[in-house]
């Protein structure tokens, strides 16, 4: 059994169109609107339909966002700790980067960290 932390707010719409007055009760309704307006735009020689602002995500979307936030926090903590090892003179950046090949799930986060710190 789960608690309602990630449940949709009852009685609130899923989302609203950013380009018209459309309000959608479900994800499916929102996708249908975007598909229809994209097709109309395409027929008129354009390529962009309407976009939807999600205001009340469904449970799986809320869970994915919650887990994503935890993963992001873990990756940031990891990179901060490795950066501390480097800044404290325990390892070089090259040594830390070489060691990352044994941890491919963290390697990309580390490479992104390095790229951002150099920009």
NORBEL-V339933 format. One line per field, one symbol per residue. ss: DSSP state (~ for helix, > for strand, _ for the rest). phi: phi as a letter, one per 20 degrees, with the letter a starting at -180 (. if undefined). psi: psi as a letter, one per 40 degrees, with the letter a starting at -180 (. if undefined). Layout:
ss->???
phi->???
psi->???
This chain:
ss->___~~~________>>>_____>>__~~~~~~~~~~~~~~~~~________>>>____~~~~~~~~~~~~~~~~~~~~~~~~~~~~~_____~~~~~~~~~~_~~~~~~~~~~~~~~~_
phi->.deegdffffndffacfedbefccfcfffffffffffffffffendbcefdceedbgfggfffgfffgfffffffffgffffffgffenfbegffffffffecgfdffffffgffffee
psi->iiiedeiihheiidiiheeaehhhdidddddddddddddddddeeaehaiihhhdgiidddddddddddddddddddddddddddddeediiddddddddeegddeddddddddddee.
